[in-house]
Amino acid sequence: AELMDVPAAQIVGSAFKNLSLMVTINQRLDFDQIEMLLDEFGFVAVREEDYAASEVEEVEDDDDPADLKPRPPVVTVMGHVDHGKTLLLDRIRKSNVVAGEAGGITQHIGAYHVELEDGRSISFLDTPGHAAFTAMRARGADITDIVILIVAADDSVMPQTIEAISHAKNAGVPMIVAVNKVDLPAANPGKVKQELLQHDVQVEDYGGQVLAAEISAKTGQGIDDLLEKVLLQAELLELTANPDRAAHGAVIEAQLDVGKGPVVTVLIQKGTLRVGDDFLCGIYDGRVRAMLDERGKQVKEAGPGMPVQILGSGGVPQAGDAFQAMDADRAAEIAANRQRLDREKQLRIKERGIKLGDFSALMADGQVGTLPLIIKGDVDGSVQAVSDALEQLGTSEVQVEIIHRAVGAINESDILLAETAGAVVIGFRVRPDTGARQLAERSGVDIQTYDVIYNAVDDVRSALEGMLSPEQ
Ligand code: GDP
């Protein structure tokens, strides 16, 4: 009603008169219903995703396979806290800089790029952990090609190790296991690898396909082997991009610098970006005034797989936003359009994600055939019991898929995963922490908590059978 500037009652009336739909003012309508309703008022409904995509589609021409050249892999390091993510990233940053490249990497811009002696190179996202990884994915930026899963050899597979595995699997990104801290007397790499088997990560020397390296981020032992394996995995993935086209990339990090204005780190995914290029990034347009690499050095151009810091954006975009070099007028027009949409979006009460109560409607629509769930519980036994009970509710038409299960309170990582996977979070005798609750509210992720297994089973069964009312 707000967008069309007609009284809400008129829409409710029209729904009844023209579509024989008995609706109330706070009822959710599906897209087809909205489309028909808008038609009555002379408006055309377009899905937001389609709209955003259609704007830039023209420039999204496919590359001729003949123009594709190999590009460096983009790697994210994930693992449990204190297992050595930061030290590993530091170690690689320091040790594998091409001889003669004076100064080394001086600044944190969100990503860096290392070149090995033989000229091959790798780009690392400099924010370790899966929160950043999933936040980017939630914004549609699948930029990681390979995940390094780091596990300390003197510890074991821990909750965040399991989370990282779930995130990588959900994203369909191959993992390389780095068993770290092998310099410690207490190190037991075999035990760690054995434990990983229980989480469906089969490393090479345990009969699987997952590449693994034993390393010490402290002494540097095994790091070369790890990088070699990253490059081997990259070769298997046959990563290529066309460097000879307008640049396309993703925003890794952005902030407002008092002196320089918006400073945006972009990972170029295809094409080559040059100083002076006009661009669109997120809801802003701009022109590249200057580009800096992770060494703080001015660069004139950046090709596929390269992270660069850009000055000249019209505003501060969000991590995960798309970046695209294009004609200035077009960029300005799309940016203005997106800024308007963005304002309108804030006006609307926007519900996103699958709600348990909506599931049956989506299913009836043929939109979904699987209910993805994330199960958190107070103890291992209960997580297992709830998971088993819910999984068994699946039928031939509709499956319950448990994409992540773990002991502990519902945290932000669970919500991010739920958002990207369109999953519902089930807590058994656990509650969401404050951060998770706020994030769930913002992103529209449904959290259901239970103290009795029977109630959880009942609700999920009702959702599957279409008996749960949407209001719930
Ligand atoms: P993060 O939380 O995963 O980023 O872990 P950090 O990189 O901060 O490492 C946690 C602690 O383990 C720090 O005190 C590191 O110095 C130490 N550490 C990391 N890697 C190694 C290693 O290979 N050997 C030893 N002995 N200590 C390490």
Boltz pocket constraint, residues with backbone or C-beta under 6 A from the ligand:
constraints:
  - pocket:
      binder: B
      contacts: [[A, 79], [A, 80], [A, 81], [A, 82], [A, 83], [A, 84], [A, 85], [A, 86], [A, 87], [A, 88], [A, 128], [A, 180], [A, 181], [A, 182], [A, 183], [A, 184], [A, 215], [A, 216], [A, 217], [A, 218], [A, 219]]
      max_distance: 6.0
